[in-house]
Amino acid sequence: MITEERAFHILQLDETATAEEIVARYEVLKDEYRRIKDETEDLRTRLAYQLKQIELDDVFIYFRRKQII
């Protein structure tokens, strides 16, 4: 279960971040994780970054439900 504290930790932001900062950080991390996942040949690394992408999506959904973004 995602909590607000955990969501900010995943995005590497402090809890005073604005909605714009949250969305921007989400997009940057999502692109970075996708690039790493796509460029690696190692199956474990691919899977790890796929899980990170899922976690980011969970954070995005959490913030949407709480109407923060």
Beta strands, then each sheet from edge to edge (+ up, - down):
end
